[in-house]
Amino acid sequence: MSVELPLHALDVRNTVQDVIDHISQIPDDGWSIPAARLDWSCRETISHVLDDLGGYAMQLSGERGHGTAYTPLEEPKLPRPDGPTFLFWPEEGGGTRAICECLDAVGGLLVAVVATAPADRIGWHPYGDPDATGLAAMGIAEAALHAFDVLLAHRIAYRLDLGIAARVLDRIFSDASRSDDPWHDLLAATGRTAETRGIDWRWDSSVR
């Protein structure tokens, strides 16, 4: 029996699945190249997305909350001495298939949590303590924007669904400049257009 998801959870699911459809085009040996305009490889960038999706899910999955920090887990994976650490790291021998499977699984955790968390359960984030709708928007932004970074490095076109992009802007970038192209507006709000590259930016995930 299918379960009808609230819109914010459905948006997470649809975004993650669309990202998987796009990154599945990347060859197995294509994950070590740098993501566009980032200091991370494509593999590191998607692993960062996995950490975000999983970390956001854990903000609301427990009954007691986490106060003023993320869930206190070690991030044991250090792929290179001067690089970032990760909690989730797809097995390297599995190539693109393993990365897509990990994104499907960890993305599914966030879908399930934001679909079922009580309305009064609040997580933690330095840019504003979010409820389920805030965490959903944050997860969508991380997945879509970093998919854009990875896919741009491989010259694969990607655009987030415009309705979803508009809802993300409404929820966590309410002060962003708006046009008739919400995906472009989201890229601009996060320094990913020629005009905005290098800007300081942050979202506001606090409860509204």
Biotite code that builds the C-alpha atoms (Angstrom):
import biotite.structure as struc

atoms = struc.array([
    struc.Atom([0.000, 0.000, 0.000], chain_id="A", res_id=1, res_name="MET", atom_name="CA", element="C"),
    struc.Atom([1.423, 3.385, -0.982], chain_id="A", res_id=2, res_name="SER", atom_name="CA", element="C"),
    struc.Atom([1.712, 6.121, 1.635], chain_id="A", res_id=3, res_name="VAL", atom_name="CA", element="C"),
    struc.Atom([0.802, 9.693, 0.750], chain_id="A", res_id=4, res_name="GLU", atom_name="CA", element="C"),
    struc.Atom([3.690, 11.932, 1.779], chain_id="A", res_id=5, res_name="LEU", atom_name="CA", element="C"),
    struc.Atom([3.379, 15.555, 2.879], chain_id="A", res_id=6, res_name="PRO", atom_name="CA", element="C"),
    struc.Atom([4.622, 17.934, 0.203], chain_id="A", res_id=7, res_name="LEU", atom_name="CA", element="C"),
    struc.Atom([7.945, 18.758, 1.882], chain_id="A", res_id=8, res_name="HIS", atom_name="CA", element="C"),
    struc.Atom([8.813, 15.054, 2.186], chain_id="A", res_id=9, res_name="ALA", atom_name="CA", element="C"),
    struc.Atom([7.683, 14.371, -1.382], chain_id="A", res_id=10, res_name="LEU", atom_name="CA", element="C"),
    struc.Atom([9.937, 17.183, -2.558], chain_id="A", res_id=11, res_name="ASP", atom_name="CA", element="C"),
    struc.Atom([12.924, 15.561, -0.825], chain_id="A", res_id=12, res_name="VAL", atom_name="CA", element="C"),
    struc.Atom([12.137, 12.186, -2.360], chain_id="A", res_id=13, res_name="ARG", atom_name="CA", element="C"),
    struc.Atom([11.670, 13.573, -5.859], chain_id="A", res_id=14, res_name="ASN", atom_name="CA", element="C"),
    struc.Atom([14.841, 15.643, -5.651], chain_id="A", res_id=15, res_name="THR", atom_name="CA", element="C"),
    struc.Atom([16.973, 12.743, -4.449], chain_id="A", res_id=16, res_name="VAL", atom_name="CA", element="C"),
    struc.Atom([15.619, 10.417, -7.125], chain_id="A", res_id=17, res_name="GLN", atom_name="CA", element="C"),
    struc.Atom([16.191, 13.004, -9.848], chain_id="A", res_id=18, res_name="ASP", atom_name="CA", element="C"),
    struc.Atom([19.751, 13.550, -8.638], chain_id="A", res_id=19, res_name="VAL", atom_name="CA", element="C"),
    struc.Atom([20.345, 9.794, -8.738], chain_id="A", res_id=20, res_name="ILE", atom_name="CA", element="C"),
    struc.Atom([19.016, 9.618, -12.299], chain_id="A", res_id=21, res_name="ASP", atom_name="CA", element="C"),
    struc.Atom([21.513, 12.284, -13.316], chain_id="A", res_id=22, res_name="HIS", atom_name="CA", element="C"),
    struc.Atom([24.629, 11.142, -11.440], chain_id="A", res_id=23, res_name="ILE", atom_name="CA", element="C"),
    struc.Atom([24.074, 7.573, -12.661], chain_id="A", res_id=24, res_name="SER", atom_name="CA", element="C"),
    struc.Atom([25.431, 8.863, -15.985], chain_id="A", res_id=25, res_name="GLN", atom_name="CA", element="C"),
    struc.Atom([28.870, 9.462, -14.440], chain_id="A", res_id=26, res_name="ILE", atom_name="CA", element="C"),
    struc.Atom([31.355, 6.680, -15.252], chain_id="A", res_id=27, res_name="PRO", atom_name="CA", element="C"),
    struc.Atom([32.913, 4.652, -12.458], chain_id="A", res_id=28, res_name="ASP", atom_name="CA", element="C"),
    struc.Atom([36.260, 6.369, -12.977], chain_id="A", res_id=29, res_name="ASP", atom_name="CA", element="C"),
    struc.Atom([34.746, 9.855, -12.962], chain_id="A", res_id=30, res_name="GLY", atom_name="CA", element="C"),
    struc.Atom([34.487, 10.428, -9.224], chain_id="A", res_id=31, res_name="TRP", atom_name="CA", element="C"),
    struc.Atom([38.045, 11.501, -8.465], chain_id="A", res_id=32, res_name="SER", atom_name="CA", element="C"),
    struc.Atom([37.964, 14.687, -10.553], chain_id="A", res_id=33, res_name="ILE", atom_name="CA", element="C"),
    struc.Atom([37.222, 17.982, -8.769], chain_id="A", res_id=34, res_name="PRO", atom_name="CA", element="C"),
    struc.Atom([33.621, 19.110, -8.546], chain_id="A", res_id=35, res_name="ALA", atom_name="CA", element="C"),
    struc.Atom([33.047, 22.432, -10.288], chain_id="A", res_id=36, res_name="ALA", atom_name="CA", element="C"),
    struc.Atom([34.405, 25.405, -8.308], chain_id="A", res_id=37, res_name="ARG", atom_name="CA", element="C"),
    struc.Atom([34.980, 23.289, -5.184], chain_id="A", res_id=38, res_name="LEU", atom_name="CA", element="C"),
    struc.Atom([38.092, 22.018, -3.440], chain_id="A", res_id=39, res_name="ASP", atom_name="CA", element="C"),
    struc.Atom([36.480, 18.580, -3.145], chain_id="A", res_id=40, res_name="TRP", atom_name="CA", element="C"),
    struc.Atom([36.429, 15.699, -5.587], chain_id="A", res_id=41, res_name="SER", atom_name="CA", element="C"),
    struc.Atom([33.092, 14.573, -6.974], chain_id="A", res_id=42, res_name="CYS", atom_name="CA", element="C"),
    struc.Atom([33.142, 11.619, -4.559], chain_id="A", res_id=43, res_name="ARG", atom_name="CA", element="C"),
    struc.Atom([33.873, 13.871, -1.600], chain_id="A", res_id=44, res_name="GLU", atom_name="CA", element="C"),
    struc.Atom([31.097, 16.231, -2.651], chain_id="A", res_id=45, res_name="THR", atom_name="CA", element="C"),
    struc.Atom([28.466, 13.496, -2.792], chain_id="A", res_id=46, res_name="ILE", atom_name="CA", element="C"),
    struc.Atom([29.750, 12.089, 0.505], chain_id="A", res_id=47, res_name="SER", atom_name="CA", element="C"),
    struc.Atom([29.212, 15.548, 1.986], chain_id="A", res_id=48, res_name="HIS", atom_name="CA", element="C"),
    struc.Atom([25.623, 15.373, 0.709], chain_id="A", res_id=49, res_name="VAL", atom_name="CA", element="C"),
    struc.Atom([25.204, 11.973, 2.373], chain_id="A", res_id=50, res_name="LEU", atom_name="CA", element="C"),
    struc.Atom([26.482, 13.395, 5.661], chain_id="A", res_id=51, res_name="ASP", atom_name="CA", element="C"),
    struc.Atom([24.055, 16.293, 5.371], chain_id="A", res_id=52, res_name="ASP", atom_name="CA", element="C"),
    struc.Atom([21.029, 14.148, 4.570], chain_id="A", res_id=53, res_name="LEU", atom_name="CA", element="C"),
    struc.Atom([21.842, 11.673, 7.324], chain_id="A", res_id=54, res_name="GLY", atom_name="CA", element="C"),
    struc.Atom([22.733, 14.387, 9.809], chain_id="A", res_id=55, res_name="GLY", atom_name="CA", element="C"),
    struc.Atom([19.535, 16.291, 9.107], chain_id="A", res_id=56, res_name="TYR", atom_name="CA", element="C"),
    struc.Atom([17.480, 13.127, 9.571], chain_id="A", res_id=57, res_name="ALA", atom_name="CA", element="C"),
    struc.Atom([19.098, 12.517, 12.951], chain_id="A", res_id=58, res_name="MET", atom_name="CA", element="C"),
    struc.Atom([18.090, 16.009, 14.086], chain_id="A", res_id=59, res_name="GLN", atom_name="CA", element="C"),
    struc.Atom([14.453, 14.916, 14.305], chain_id="A", res_id=60, res_name="LEU", atom_name="CA", element="C"),
    struc.Atom([14.585, 11.116, 14.506], chain_id="A", res_id=61, res_name="SER", atom_name="CA", element="C"),
    struc.Atom([15.158, 10.903, 18.277], chain_id="A", res_id=62, res_name="GLY", atom_name="CA", element="C"),
    struc.Atom([12.773, 11.729, 21.083], chain_id="A", res_id=63, res_name="GLU", atom_name="CA", element="C"),
    struc.Atom([15.140, 13.903, 23.159], chain_id="A", res_id=64, res_name="ARG", atom_name="CA", element="C"),
    struc.Atom([16.771, 16.298, 20.714], chain_id="A", res_id=65, res_name="GLY", atom_name="CA", element="C"),
    struc.Atom([20.397, 17.377, 20.549], chain_id="A", res_id=66, res_name="HIS", atom_name="CA", element="C"),
    struc.Atom([20.480, 20.784, 22.203], chain_id="A", res_id=67, res_name="GLY", atom_name="CA", element="C"),
    struc.Atom([22.966, 23.039, 20.456], chain_id="A", res_id=68, res_name="THR", atom_name="CA", element="C"),
    struc.Atom([24.944, 20.650, 18.266], chain_id="A", res_id=69, res_name="ALA", atom_name="CA", element="C"),
    struc.Atom([24.727, 17.877, 15.723], chain_id="A", res_id=70, res_name="TYR", atom_name="CA", element="C"),
    struc.Atom([24.429, 14.255, 16.858], chain_id="A", res_id=71, res_name="THR", atom_name="CA", element="C"),
    struc.Atom([27.785, 13.539, 18.586], chain_id="A", res_id=72, res_name="PRO", atom_name="CA", element="C"),
    struc.Atom([29.190, 10.978, 16.167], chain_id="A", res_id=73, res_name="LEU", atom_name="CA", element="C"),
    struc.Atom([32.793, 10.742, 15.023], chain_id="A", res_id=74, res_name="GLU", atom_name="CA", element="C"),
    struc.Atom([33.491, 11.262, 11.329], chain_id="A", res_id=75, res_name="GLU", atom_name="CA", element="C"),
    struc.Atom([36.110, 8.548, 10.821], chain_id="A", res_id=76, res_name="PRO", atom_name="CA", element="C"),
    struc.Atom([36.731, 8.694, 7.075], chain_id="A", res_id=77, res_name="LYS", atom_name="CA", element="C"),
    struc.Atom([39.609, 10.945, 6.009], chain_id="A", res_id=78, res_name="LEU", atom_name="CA", element="C"),
    struc.Atom([40.190, 10.223, 2.309], chain_id="A", res_id=79, res_name="PRO", atom_name="CA", element="C"),
    struc.Atom([43.224, 12.537, 2.055], chain_id="A", res_id=80, res_name="ARG", atom_name="CA", element="C"),
    struc.Atom([45.401, 14.184, 4.713], chain_id="A", res_id=81, res_name="PRO", atom_name="CA", element="C"),
    struc.Atom([44.350, 17.753, 3.900], chain_id="A", res_id=82, res_name="ASP", atom_name="CA", element="C"),
    struc.Atom([40.741, 16.946, 3.054], chain_id="A", res_id=83, res_name="GLY", atom_name="CA", element="C"),
    struc.Atom([37.442, 16.838, 4.926], chain_id="A", res_id=84, res_name="PRO", atom_name="CA", element="C"),
    struc.Atom([36.246, 13.968, 7.086], chain_id="A", res_id=85, res_name="THR", atom_name="CA", element="C"),
    struc.Atom([33.062, 12.019, 6.415], chain_id="A", res_id=86, res_name="PHE", atom_name="CA", element="C"),
    struc.Atom([30.621, 9.823, 8.279], chain_id="A", res_id=87, res_name="LEU", atom_name="CA", element="C"),
    struc.Atom([29.180, 8.244, 5.121], chain_id="A", res_id=88, res_name="PHE", atom_name="CA", element="C"),
    struc.Atom([31.645, 7.066, 2.470], chain_id="A", res_id=89, res_name="TRP", atom_name="CA", element="C"),
    struc.Atom([30.427, 4.819, -0.382], chain_id="A", res_id=90, res_name="PRO", atom_name="CA", element="C"),
    struc.Atom([32.632, 1.799, -0.963], chain_id="A", res_id=91, res_name="GLU", atom_name="CA", element="C"),
    struc.Atom([35.113, 2.792, -3.619], chain_id="A", res_id=92, res_name="GLU", atom_name="CA", element="C"),
    struc.Atom([35.040, -0.529, -5.440], chain_id="A", res_id=93, res_name="GLY", atom_name="CA", element="C"),
    struc.Atom([31.334, -0.146, -6.098], chain_id="A", res_id=94, res_name="GLY", atom_name="CA", element="C"),
    struc.Atom([31.736, 2.790, -8.457], chain_id="A", res_id=95, res_name="GLY", atom_name="CA", element="C"),
    struc.Atom([28.724, 4.803, -9.512], chain_id="A", res_id=96, res_name="THR", atom_name="CA", element="C"),
    struc.Atom([26.304, 2.065, -8.491], chain_id="A", res_id=97, res_name="ARG", atom_name="CA", element="C"),
    struc.Atom([27.419, 2.211, -4.852], chain_id="A", res_id=98, res_name="ALA", atom_name="CA", element="C"),
    struc.Atom([27.191, 6.005, -4.757], chain_id="A", res_id=99, res_name="ILE", atom_name="CA", element="C"),
    struc.Atom([23.660, 5.940, -6.161], chain_id="A", res_id=100, res_name="CYS", atom_name="CA", element="C"),
    struc.Atom([22.583, 3.219, -3.728], chain_id="A", res_id=101, res_name="GLU", atom_name="CA", element="C"),
    struc.Atom([23.967, 5.181, -0.775], chain_id="A", res_id=102, res_name="CYS", atom_name="CA", element="C"),
    struc.Atom([22.204, 8.349, -1.885], chain_id="A", res_id=103, res_name="LEU", atom_name="CA", element="C"),
    struc.Atom([18.943, 6.452, -2.289], chain_id="A", res_id=104, res_name="ASP", atom_name="CA", element="C"),
    struc.Atom([19.241, 4.887, 1.176], chain_id="A", res_id=105, res_name="ALA", atom_name="CA", element="C"),
    struc.Atom([20.380, 7.939, 3.136], chain_id="A", res_id=106, res_name="VAL", atom_name="CA", element="C"),
    struc.Atom([18.016, 10.228, 1.263], chain_id="A", res_id=107, res_name="GLY", atom_name="CA", element="C"),
    struc.Atom([15.226, 7.834, 2.168], chain_id="A", res_id=108, res_name="GLY", atom_name="CA", element="C"),
    struc.Atom([16.038, 8.310, 5.849], chain_id="A", res_id=109, res_name="LEU", atom_name="CA", element="C"),
    struc.Atom([15.446, 12.053, 5.573], chain_id="A", res_id=110, res_name="LEU", atom_name="CA", element="C"),
    struc.Atom([12.224, 11.494, 3.630], chain_id="A", res_id=111, res_name="VAL", atom_name="CA", element="C"),
    struc.Atom([10.907, 9.165, 6.329], chain_id="A", res_id=112, res_name="ALA", atom_name="CA", element="C"),
    struc.Atom([11.876, 11.445, 9.199], chain_id="A", res_id=113, res_name="VAL", atom_name="CA", element="C"),
    struc.Atom([10.504, 14.710, 7.806], chain_id="A", res_id=114, res_name="VAL", atom_name="CA", element="C"),
    struc.Atom([7.307, 12.913, 6.790], chain_id="A", res_id=115, res_name="ALA", atom_name="CA", element="C"),
    struc.Atom([6.619, 11.599, 10.289], chain_id="A", res_id=116, res_name="THR", atom_name="CA", element="C"),
    struc.Atom([8.246, 13.981, 12.787], chain_id="A", res_id=117, res_name="ALA", atom_name="CA", element="C"),
    struc.Atom([5.784, 15.775, 15.085], chain_id="A", res_id=118, res_name="PRO", atom_name="CA", element="C"),
    struc.Atom([5.188, 19.392, 14.117], chain_id="A", res_id=119, res_name="ALA", atom_name="CA", element="C"),
    struc.Atom([6.620, 20.642, 17.418], chain_id="A", res_id=120, res_name="ASP", atom_name="CA", element="C"),
    struc.Atom([9.900, 18.702, 17.145], chain_id="A", res_id=121, res_name="ARG", atom_name="CA", element="C"),
    struc.Atom([12.746, 21.105, 16.413], chain_id="A", res_id=122, res_name="ILE", atom_name="CA", element="C"),
    struc.Atom([16.298, 20.315, 15.342], chain_id="A", res_id=123, res_name="GLY", atom_name="CA", element="C"),
    struc.Atom([19.489, 22.348, 15.566], chain_id="A", res_id=124, res_name="TRP", atom_name="CA", element="C"),
    struc.Atom([21.477, 24.239, 12.949], chain_id="A", res_id=125, res_name="HIS", atom_name="CA", element="C"),
    struc.Atom([23.829, 27.227, 13.239], chain_id="A", res_id=126, res_name="PRO", atom_name="CA", element="C"),
    struc.Atom([21.702, 29.089, 10.676], chain_id="A", res_id=127, res_name="TYR", atom_name="CA", element="C"),
    struc.Atom([18.475, 28.657, 12.638], chain_id="A", res_id=128, res_name="GLY", atom_name="CA", element="C"),
    struc.Atom([16.830, 25.760, 14.465], chain_id="A", res_id=129, res_name="ASP", atom_name="CA", element="C"),
    struc.Atom([14.615, 24.001, 11.902], chain_id="A", res_id=130, res_name="PRO", atom_name="CA", element="C"),
    struc.Atom([11.431, 21.987, 11.965], chain_id="A", res_id=131, res_name="ASP", atom_name="CA", element="C"),
    struc.Atom([10.706, 19.232, 9.446], chain_id="A", res_id=132, res_name="ALA", atom_name="CA", element="C"),
    struc.Atom([9.957, 21.680, 6.637], chain_id="A", res_id=133, res_name="THR", atom_name="CA", element="C"),
    struc.Atom([13.219, 23.508, 7.254], chain_id="A", res_id=134, res_name="GLY", atom_name="CA", element="C"),
    struc.Atom([15.267, 20.316, 7.291], chain_id="A", res_id=135, res_name="LEU", atom_name="CA", element="C"),
    struc.Atom([13.539, 19.153, 4.116], chain_id="A", res_id=136, res_name="ALA", atom_name="CA", element="C"),
    struc.Atom([14.419, 22.407, 2.356], chain_id="A", res_id=137, res_name="ALA", atom_name="CA", element="C"),
    struc.Atom([18.003, 22.201, 3.624], chain_id="A", res_id=138, res_name="MET", atom_name="CA", element="C"),
    struc.Atom([18.346, 18.623, 2.386], chain_id="A", res_id=139, res_name="GLY", atom_name="CA", element="C"),
    struc.Atom([16.951, 19.539, -1.012], chain_id="A", res_id=140, res_name="ILE", atom_name="CA", element="C"),
    struc.Atom([19.321, 22.492, -1.294], chain_id="A", res_id=141, res_name="ALA", atom_name="CA", element="C"),
    struc.Atom([22.362, 20.404, -0.386], chain_id="A", res_id=142, res_name="GLU", atom_name="CA", element="C"),
    struc.Atom([21.436, 17.561, -2.739], chain_id="A", res_id=143, res_name="ALA", atom_name="CA", element="C"),
    struc.Atom([20.482, 19.723, -5.707], chain_id="A", res_id=144, res_name="ALA", atom_name="CA", element="C"),
    struc.Atom([23.218, 22.342, -5.456], chain_id="A", res_id=145, res_name="LEU", atom_name="CA", element="C"),
    struc.Atom([26.031, 19.863, -4.954], chain_id="A", res_id=146, res_name="HIS", atom_name="CA", element="C"),
    struc.Atom([24.632, 17.630, -7.694], chain_id="A", res_id=147, res_name="ALA", atom_name="CA", element="C"),
    struc.Atom([24.884, 20.711, -9.892], chain_id="A", res_id=148, res_name="PHE", atom_name="CA", element="C"),
    struc.Atom([28.554, 21.111, -8.863], chain_id="A", res_id=149, res_name="ASP", atom_name="CA", element="C"),
    struc.Atom([29.341, 17.475, -9.640], chain_id="A", res_id=150, res_name="VAL", atom_name="CA", element="C"),
    struc.Atom([27.380, 17.295, -12.876], chain_id="A", res_id=151, res_name="LEU", atom_name="CA", element="C"),
    struc.Atom([28.814, 20.578, -14.151], chain_id="A", res_id=152, res_name="LEU", atom_name="CA", element="C"),
    struc.Atom([32.279, 19.057, -13.823], chain_id="A", res_id=153, res_name="ALA", atom_name="CA", element="C"),
    struc.Atom([31.096, 16.284, -16.145], chain_id="A", res_id=154, res_name="HIS", atom_name="CA", element="C"),
    struc.Atom([29.217, 18.633, -18.497], chain_id="A", res_id=155, res_name="ARG", atom_name="CA", element="C"),
    struc.Atom([25.897, 17.003, -17.665], chain_id="A", res_id=156, res_name="ILE", atom_name="CA", element="C"),
    struc.Atom([22.983, 19.430, -17.568], chain_id="A", res_id=157, res_name="ALA", atom_name="CA", element="C"),
    struc.Atom([20.904, 19.547, -14.395], chain_id="A", res_id=158, res_name="TYR", atom_name="CA", element="C"),
    struc.Atom([18.059, 21.743, -13.166], chain_id="A", res_id=159, res_name="ARG", atom_name="CA", element="C"),
    struc.Atom([16.030, 21.311, -10.012], chain_id="A", res_id=160, res_name="LEU", atom_name="CA", element="C"),
    struc.Atom([12.278, 21.170, -10.549], chain_id="A", res_id=161, res_name="ASP", atom_name="CA", element="C"),
    struc.Atom([11.113, 24.790, -10.579], chain_id="A", res_id=162, res_name="LEU", atom_name="CA", element="C"),
    struc.Atom([8.263, 24.261, -8.139], chain_id="A", res_id=163, res_name="GLY", atom_name="CA", element="C"),
    struc.Atom([10.591, 22.598, -5.655], chain_id="A", res_id=164, res_name="ILE", atom_name="CA", element="C"),
    struc.Atom([13.191, 25.323, -6.129], chain_id="A", res_id=165, res_name="ALA", atom_name="CA", element="C"),
    struc.Atom([10.561, 27.979, -5.428], chain_id="A", res_id=166, res_name="ALA", atom_name="CA", element="C"),
    struc.Atom([9.485, 26.245, -2.223], chain_id="A", res_id=167, res_name="ARG", atom_name="CA", element="C"),
    struc.Atom([13.102, 25.962, -1.040], chain_id="A", res_id=168, res_name="VAL", atom_name="CA", element="C"),
    struc.Atom([13.564, 29.683, -1.641], chain_id="A", res_id=169, res_name="LEU", atom_name="CA", element="C"),
    struc.Atom([10.348, 30.476, 0.207], chain_id="A", res_id=170, res_name="ASP", atom_name="CA", element="C"),
    struc.Atom([11.416, 28.384, 3.204], chain_id="A", res_id=171, res_name="ARG", atom_name="CA", element="C"),
    struc.Atom([15.109, 29.127, 3.734], chain_id="A", res_id=172, res_name="ILE", atom_name="CA", element="C"),
    struc.Atom([16.022, 31.969, 1.342], chain_id="A", res_id=173, res_name="PHE", atom_name="CA", element="C"),
    struc.Atom([13.018, 34.222, 1.811], chain_id="A", res_id=174, res_name="SER", atom_name="CA", element="C"),
    struc.Atom([15.070, 37.397, 1.246], chain_id="A", res_id=175, res_name="ASP", atom_name="CA", element="C"),
    struc.Atom([16.661, 36.215, -2.015], chain_id="A", res_id=176, res_name="ALA", atom_name="CA", element="C"),
    struc.Atom([16.077, 38.134, -5.230], chain_id="A", res_id=177, res_name="SER", atom_name="CA", element="C"),
    struc.Atom([13.380, 36.442, -7.292], chain_id="A", res_id=178, res_name="ARG", atom_name="CA", element="C"),
    struc.Atom([12.696, 36.135, -11.002], chain_id="A", res_id=179, res_name="SER", atom_name="CA", element="C"),
    struc.Atom([10.615, 33.830, -13.171], chain_id="A", res_id=180, res_name="ASP", atom_name="CA", element="C"),
    struc.Atom([13.345, 31.151, -12.841], chain_id="A", res_id=181, res_name="ASP", atom_name="CA", element="C"),
    struc.Atom([13.553, 29.948, -9.223], chain_id="A", res_id=182, res_name="PRO", atom_name="CA", element="C"),
    struc.Atom([16.358, 27.500, -10.010], chain_id="A", res_id=183, res_name="TRP", atom_name="CA", element="C"),
    struc.Atom([18.533, 30.341, -11.280], chain_id="A", res_id=184, res_name="HIS", atom_name="CA", element="C"),
    struc.Atom([17.522, 32.325, -8.203], chain_id="A", res_id=185, res_name="ASP", atom_name="CA", element="C"),
    struc.Atom([18.662, 29.470, -5.939], chain_id="A", res_id=186, res_name="LEU", atom_name="CA", element="C"),
    struc.Atom([21.978, 29.236, -7.779], chain_id="A", res_id=187, res_name="LEU", atom_name="CA", element="C"),
    struc.Atom([22.387, 32.996, -7.430], chain_id="A", res_id=188, res_name="ALA", atom_name="CA", element="C"),
    struc.Atom([21.516, 32.952, -3.732], chain_id="A", res_id=189, res_name="ALA", atom_name="CA", element="C"),
    struc.Atom([24.314, 30.444, -3.126], chain_id="A", res_id=190, res_name="THR", atom_name="CA", element="C"),
    struc.Atom([27.017, 32.082, -5.240], chain_id="A", res_id=191, res_name="GLY", atom_name="CA", element="C"),
    struc.Atom([26.734, 29.793, -8.234], chain_id="A", res_id=192, res_name="ARG", atom_name="CA", element="C"),
    struc.Atom([26.125, 32.310, -11.002], chain_id="A", res_id=193, res_name="THR", atom_name="CA", element="C"),
    struc.Atom([28.658, 34.515, -12.754], chain_id="A", res_id=194, res_name="ALA", atom_name="CA", element="C"),
    struc.Atom([27.196, 37.583, -11.080], chain_id="A", res_id=195, res_name="GLU", atom_name="CA", element="C"),
    struc.Atom([27.198, 36.168, -7.540], chain_id="A", res_id=196, res_name="THR", atom_name="CA", element="C"),
    struc.Atom([30.287, 33.968, -7.481], chain_id="A", res_id=197, res_name="ARG", atom_name="CA", element="C"),
    struc.Atom([32.299, 34.540, -4.327], chain_id="A", res_id=198, res_name="GLY", atom_name="CA", element="C"),
    struc.Atom([29.539, 36.196, -2.310], chain_id="A", res_id=199, res_name="ILE", atom_name="CA", element="C"),
    struc.Atom([28.988, 35.367, 1.340], chain_id="A", res_id=200, res_name="ASP", atom_name="CA", element="C"),
    struc.Atom([25.644, 33.683, 1.811], chain_id="A", res_id=201, res_name="TRP", atom_name="CA", element="C"),
    struc.Atom([23.629, 31.712, 4.321], chain_id="A", res_id=202, res_name="ARG", atom_name="CA", element="C"),
    struc.Atom([20.118, 30.415, 4.596], chain_id="A", res_id=203, res_name="TRP", atom_name="CA", element="C"),
    struc.Atom([17.673, 30.963, 7.443], chain_id="A", res_id=204, res_name="ASP", atom_name="CA", element="C"),
    struc.Atom([16.326, 27.615, 8.591], chain_id="A", res_id=205, res_name="SER", atom_name="CA", element="C"),
    struc.Atom([14.634, 28.872, 11.737], chain_id="A", res_id=206, res_name="SER", atom_name="CA", element="C"),
    struc.Atom([11.002, 27.984, 12.316], chain_id="A", res_id=207, res_name="VAL", atom_name="CA", element="C"),
    struc.Atom([8.503, 30.330, 10.726], chain_id="A", res_id=208, res_name="ARG", atom_name="CA", element="C"),
])
